[in-house]
Amino acid sequence: LYAMTGIESAVVPADAVEDAPRIVPRATMVGTALSGAIGILATCLVILLLPNAAGSDAPLADFVAGSAGGRAGDLVALCAVVSCIGCLNGYVLVGGELMATMATQGMLPAPLARRNGWGAPALPQLIGAAITAVLIVAAYTATSAFAFAALITAATNITLYLLCLLASLRFLRDGRLPRSISLLIAIAGATTFSLLALVGAGAEALGWGAALIALGWPLYRLATRTGSV
């Protein structure tokens, strides 16, 4: 589930997208469907064709190496490294834009909305890069520390998704969203899934997730007192 968090990333640059009401939802759904299908297919193939995959640190590379030779496995491992670097860069950029957007709307302190000469929110990106570096070090030094951070991240994201679902119900009631049976079914299914996922995350992860969300309240109060940009 942690690997699927961030499916809403296409919404972040919506202000810079032409025909955003049509393009952004389409990009979100198509991207999520493709990512899910590829992930499930790759996982099933490796598990079925590589019985000892559970004990491997790089099952895809081991699978390719066993069928096409060691050099091919090294190539897959190199592609995985490049993919991870690209993913980290993407999350830093998206996180920076998200913080800048929230600051522009008055929900975070105004300095986070300032952009440099290239139009990039430098301070939020530096903050995101620093947090990313800490998680990389944690993953390198203690796998359990990174796994716990991933669990907290997933639980926190699910909480935010659940709040979005509650907001969508309010939008349905006041007419900001069109009422339809399919949308109600989607909201009901997503709410059920989110609640079950929160239960599965465990009390400790939920407690830390709640603490992280609570830390945002002083920043919000600071932003509302000083005013947005």
KOLVOTI-742044 format. One record per residue (C-alpha): residue in one letter; x, y, z. Coordinates in steps of 0.001 Angstrom, whole numbers, plus 524288, in hexadecimal, padded with zeros to 5 digits. Each point is the difference from the previous one (the first is absolute). Example, Ala and Ser with C-alpha at 12.3 -4.5 7.8 and 13.67 -1.06 7.14 Angstrom:
% KOLVOTI-742044
A8300C7EE6C81E78
S8055A80D707FD6C
% end
This chain:
% KOLVOTI-742044
L800008000080000
Y80B5A8092E802CE
A804687FE7E7F1DB
M7F2C18050E7FB5B
T7FFC880C3980875
G8012D80C657F827
I7F5D77FC477F5DF
E7FAF180DE180165
S80CD8805E57FB3D
A7FA07803F47F2F8
V7F7518099580763
V80B80807DE80551
P803DE806ED7F341
A7F1C78018C7FBA9
D8016B80ECC7FEDC
A80A267FE237F53F
V7F8337F5D07F85B
E7F7298035D7F4A0
D7F21D7FAC280162
A803287FB6F80DDA
P7F21F7FB4B80368
R8013A7F5CD7F54A
I80E9D7FD427FF50
V803287FEE280E88
P7F5A37F5AC80373
R803967F8577F3CE
A80E838006E80340
T7FD237FBC780DF3
M7F7997F4617FC43
V8085D7FB677F488
G80C9680168807BD
T7FA817F8B480BB4
A7FA7F7F50C7F78B
L80CB67FE2B7F872
S808698005180C37
G7F7417F655806FD
A7FF517F6B07F47B
I80EB08001E7FDA4
G802E27FE4680E77
I7F69A7F4A0801A7
L804A67F9687F37A
A80E688013C80376
T7FDBE7FB1F80DD0
C7F7FC7F4457FBA8
L809CA7FC2A7F580
V80B74800778095A
I7F8E17F87380AA2
L7FB657F5897F67E
L80CE57FE5E7F8CA
L8097B8029580B27
P7FB9A7F81080BD9
N80AA980575808D1
A7FC8F80E297FCCE
A7FBD78025A80E10
G80E257FE8380463
S8059D808EC7F580
D803A480E43801AF
A7FE5E802447F146
P7F6567F5D17FAE7
L7FE39806237F289
A80EAA800927FD8C
D801BC7F20F80501
F7F4E57FB607F764
V805CF806157F3C2
A80DAC7FB668038A
G7FB2E7F21580190
S7F97F7FFDA7F2A7
A808C0808F27F7D7
G80CFD8004980722
G806BB8083B80A35
R8026B80BA87F716
A7F17E8012E7FD4E
G7FD547FFB780E94
D809DA80AEB8021A
L7F942807FE7F56D
V7F2D97FE59806C6
A8061D8041980CF2
L805BE80C1A7F972
C7F2B48035C7FA2A
A7FA077FE9E80D98
V809F9809948058F
V7FD1F809EB7F53A
S7F16B7FE3F8024A
C8017A8023280EA0
I807F080C687FDDE
G7F5B8805117F697
C7F5287FCBA8098F
L806F48071080B19
N8023780BF37F782
G7F1BF7FFE17FBFD
Y7FB4F7FF5F80DFD
V808E780B2D803FD
L7FA90808687F4EC
V7F1E47FC3F802C5
G801AC8020B80EA2
G805F480D587FDA7
E7F4C68041B7F72E
L7F6197FAF5809D6
M805D7807CF80B35
A8011780C217F77E
T7F1D57FEBF7FBAA
M7FB477FE5D80DFF
A807FC80BDF80414
T7FA54808117F4DA
Q7F2617FC58804B7
G803558043080DD6
M800BF7F27380621
L80EC48003880262
P8096680B1D8035B
A801FB809957F4D3
P80ED47FDDE7FE5B
L7FD1A7F2697FABB
A7F912806247F455
R80BAE807E47FB5F
R805E07FBC37F30D
N80D89802227FA74
G80398805C17F2DA
W7FC777F33C7F91B
G7F2757FFB480626
A803327F4BD80920
P7FC447FFFF80E84
A80DF07FE95804FD
L7FD917FF3A80EB0
P7F5737F54F7FF65
Q808807F8137F6CB
L80B8F8011E8093C
I7F76E7FB6880B36
G7FB1D7F48B7F7E2
A80DD17FC6C7FBD5
A804AC8003D80E20
I7F5087F6FC80470
T802B27F6FD7F480
A80E697FF668039A
V7FC917FC2C80DF6
L7F7457F4F27FB29
I80A8B7FB307F6A7
V809DA7FF7A80B1E
A7F5F47F91280880
A7FD9F7F5E87F55F
Y80EA87FDD67FE6B
T802F77FEC780E7E
A7F3A17F96C8051B
T7F5E87F9A27F748
S7F6327FF9B80B26
A800D980EC4801AC
F7FC98802597F1C6
A7F5137F5E08006E
F7FA1A806E280BC2
A8011F80D3F7F944
A7F9407FA4C7F406
L7F5117FAB580899
I7FE0A80D3580689
T7FFF7806BD7F2C6
A7F5C77F6B47FAAE
A7F7618017A80C12
T800FB80EDD7FF63
N7FCAF8003E7F188
I7F44F7F71A80214
T7FB168094880A85
L800EA80B547F66C
Y7F9177F7E87F595
L7F5287FD1D809BE
L7FE7680E81802D9
C7FF1F802877F161
L7F5217F5F27FF20
L7F88F806E780AD9
A801EA80CDA7F8CD
S7FAA57F9F07F38D
L7F39F7FC418074A
R7FE4C80E2080408
F8025D804737F203
L7F5887F68B7FB7D
R7F67E805B8809BF
D8024880E3A7FC4B
G800A37FD877F165
R80E7C802177FD8E
L800CE7F1F87FB10
P7F5C97F9F67F705
R7F7F57F58B80692
S801067F2927F9D7
I7FE8D7F1EF8046D
S80D917FC737FB0C
L8065080AE7807EB
L7F8CD7FBFB80C5E
I804457F1DF7FE06
A80E13804667FDF8
I7FFA98084D80C57
A7FA1A7F4E6807F3
G80A057F6317FB05
A80B758092F80214
T7FB538036A80DB9
T7FECC7F1A3803A6
F80D877FD187FA94
S8060980BA48070D
L7FA257FC1880D11
L804997F1E87FE7B
A80D98804A07FC17
L800B9808D280BF1
V7FC5B7F491808B5
G80A547F7B47F964
A80A7280A6280217
G7FF597FDF980EAD
A7FEC5808FE80BAE
E80E468043180052
A8004B804867F1E2
L7F2F1806E6801B3
G804FE806EA80C22
W80C2A805037F91E
G7F7F4803B87F41F
A7F6A1807BB8088D
A80B95806D680654
L8056F803E07F2B7
I7F2E28056D7FBC4
A7FEDA8075380CE3
L80D48806527FD84
G7FA01806C27F454
W7F66B8077B808A4
P80A18809A980599
L804D2802B57F220
Y7F2178028A7FB9E
R7FD838092080B6E
L80CAF807217FD17
A7FC0F801807F1C5
T7F2768052C80355
R80597809E98098B
T80A768055C7F705
G7F7DB7FF0C7F397
S803517F96D7F327
V80817805DE7F4F7
% end
